[in-house]
Amino acid sequence: MKRVHLFISLLTLLLFSGPGIAAAASGGPVNFYFVRHAETVGNVTHGHSPYDDNTLSDEGERQSAELTRKLDSYHFDHIVVSPKQRALKTILPYLKKHGLVAEIWPELGECCWQKNRYGSASRLSQGDRISLDADMKRYFTIPHSKYEYKTRTYGEGIFQLLKATDLLQRRFAGSGKNILIVGHYHAGSRIFEILQGLEPVGRYKLSNAHISHLREAGDGNFTIVDLNR
C-alpha cells in the first residue's frame, strides 16, 4: 500500500528533523507526559456530531476530576494542548485548581483516523477558528495559529503530526523539562511512534484520561517509561 508514501516520504521527515532538533539545550533529557482527553458522549454513542465530540460524558467528567488529582503529584514546566473542546475541557479543572495557563497547538488536533492510508501531503489547509468559552480564556493562550488544521486524508494527518513532533523537539529537546501534552487517541499513538523513530501506524491504544510518559534517550529518540497509568 505504499505505506502512506510512508513516512510521508523520508524526505519530509528529514526536512523536519534538521540539525537543530536535539541541539536545542543541554539541561538533560526532556520528559513528555501525554494524556488522551476524557471520555466524550461520542466515545459512548460512536456518534461524531459537534455535540457528541465536544461534550464530556458523565464518566468523562469523573475522569477529568480524577486526572486533576493524579496530576497533583507531578510538576510540569509547560502544558500544551489540542484545540479540540474535549481536550480543553479535560485539562481545564487542573488549570483552574493551580492557576496555570496552557498553550493551544493546532498541530496536536485529532487526525489519522482514516482507513485509507494512501497518499502524501506537503501542506495543510486552514480549518475552523479556535474557540474558547468565557471561562477558558484566562487559562489558555494561542501562541501560533488561531485556526485548527483541516486534515482530510491520512497523509495530511501524518504531515500535521510531523509538524507537531518537530515543534516539540525543537522547543524542548535537551531541556531537562517536564512537558504535559493533552491530545487524542489516533494522533497521540502516532506522536509516540514518530518520537521513537517508528513508522506511524497506530500501534498504541491510549485510554481516556490516563497518563503516559516518554523520556528522551541519548540517541535523540524517545522511550516509553509508562503507558496508560
N, C-alpha and C positions, 0 to 999 in steps of 0.2 A: 504493500500500500504506500510505497514511497516514504513511509514513516514520517508523514507530515512535511516532507522535504527535509525531514525532521533532523534536526533541531531548528527548524525554520531556516534551514541550511546553516552549516557550521560557520559560514561566512558571517551571518548575522550574529551568532553567538560571540565570535571573535571581535566583532565590532563593538559589542557592549562590554567586553572584558579586557579592555586595553590595559596598558601598563600601569595606570593609576589606581587600579582596583584594590590591591592588597597593600599598597604602599601608603595608604592614607594616614596612618598614625602608628605609633609604637607603644600603645598603652597596654597591650596584651590582647588575647582573643576576645572577640565580641560574643555575647550570648543573645540569641534570638529566642524569645518566648512567643509562641503562636497560639492564639485562641480562635477557634471557629465560633461564630455567633451562636447565641442561644436558640432553642427550638422556636420555629415560627408556626403560624397557622398553616402555611404552605407545606412545611415538613410533615404535618399531620394529615392534611387533606390531599396532598400531592397536587394542589392547585397552584397556579402561578399568576393570579391576578395581583395588581398592586397591593390590595389589602392583605391577601394571603402572604405575600413575600415581605411586606413591611411591618407586620403585626406579630409580636411575640405571643405564643400560646400561654396558657396558664402555667404549664410546665416550664416554658421558656422564661417567664418572669421569675419562677422559683430558681431556675438555673442561674439567671443573672445575679440574683441575690446571693446564692451560694458561691458563685465565682468571685463576687466582691469580697466575701470573707476569705476565700482562698488567696486572693491576690494581696491581702494584707501582710502575708508573710514574705513578700518579695519587695525588692527595691528596683525601680525602673528609672533609667536616665532619660528615656524618651518613649513615647507611646505613639504609634502610627496606626491608622485605621482605614478600612474601606469606606467609601462614601455611601454605601447602602444603608438604609434606615435600620435594618435588622442588626447590622454591626454596630452602628452608633448607639442604638438602644441597649445593646448588650453591655457596653462598657460605660455608659453614662452614669449608672449608680456609683461605680467605683470612682469616677472622676469627681462627682459631686461630693462624695464622702471625704475625699482628700484635697479638694480644691485644685485639681490638676487640669491641664489642658493637653489635648491630643491633637496631632496633625492628621488631616484627612488627605490620603493619597489616592487619586483616581486609579493608579496602577494596581491597587490591591482589590479592585472590584471583582465580583464573581465572573468567571468565564470558563471556557473549555469543557462545557457540558455536552457538546455536540457529538453524536456517534460517528458522523462522517469526519475523518481526520485527514483528508486530503487537503493539499493547498499550502500556501505560504503567504506571508504578508511583509510589507516593508513600511507601512504607515497605518495609522488608526484614525477612525472617524470620531468626531465630537458627538457625544451623547447628551443626555439631559443635564441641565444646570443642577449643581449640588444644592440641596435644600436643607435648611436647618430650622427646626421648631424654635420658638422663642426661648424655651428653657434650655436649649442646647448651645446657644450662640456663645456663651461665656466659657464653654468647656471644649470648644473645637476651633481650630484655626485651619485655613486652607492656604498653604504656602505656595502651591503650584497652580495648576489649572483649576478654575472654578466649575469645570464641567467633567462629567464622567466620560469614559470611553464607550463607544458602541462597538462591541466585538461580535460581528455577525457570523464568523467562522471560527473553527478550531485554530486555524493558523493565525488569525488575528489575535485570538486569546493567548497563544504561546508568545507572540510578539509582545503583547502587553506585559506578560509576566517576566519576559527577559528585561523589559524596562524596569519592572519592579525590583527584581533581584539586583540589577545593575545599580539602581539607586540605593538600595540597602547596603550593598558592599562599598560603593564609593563614599557613602556618608559615614558608615560605622565600622568597616573592617579595620582590625588592628587597634580599635579604640579602647578595648577593655570594658566597654559599657554593657549594660543590660537593656535590651530593647523589647518592648511588648508590641506585637503585631496582632491586630484583630481583623479577621477576614472570613474566608469561606471554605467550603468543602472541596470543590474541584480546583479552584485556584490555589488553595493552601497546599494541597498534596503536590502540585506541580512546582510550587515555590520550594518546597522541601527538596524535591528531586533536582532542580536546577542548582540549588545551593550545594548539593552533594556531588555535582558533576554527572548526574544521571540523566538518561533520556526521560523527558516529562510525559509519562503515560498514565499517571494517577494511581500509583500502587498503594498509597497510604489512605486509610479510612479514618477520617478525623471526626470525632464525636462532638456534639454540640457542647459549647461552654467548658471544654476540658483544655488543660494547659499542656502544650508540647514544647520541648526545649531542644534547640540546636546550638551547638557550640563550634566556634571557628577552629579548624585544625591547622596544623603547621603548613600544609600544602596550599592553603587558601580556600579549600573546600570546607564543608561542614559535616559534623557527625551528629546523629540523633542521640541525645542523652536520655530523654524521656518522651514517651508518646502517649497522649490522652490521659494525663494524670488527673 
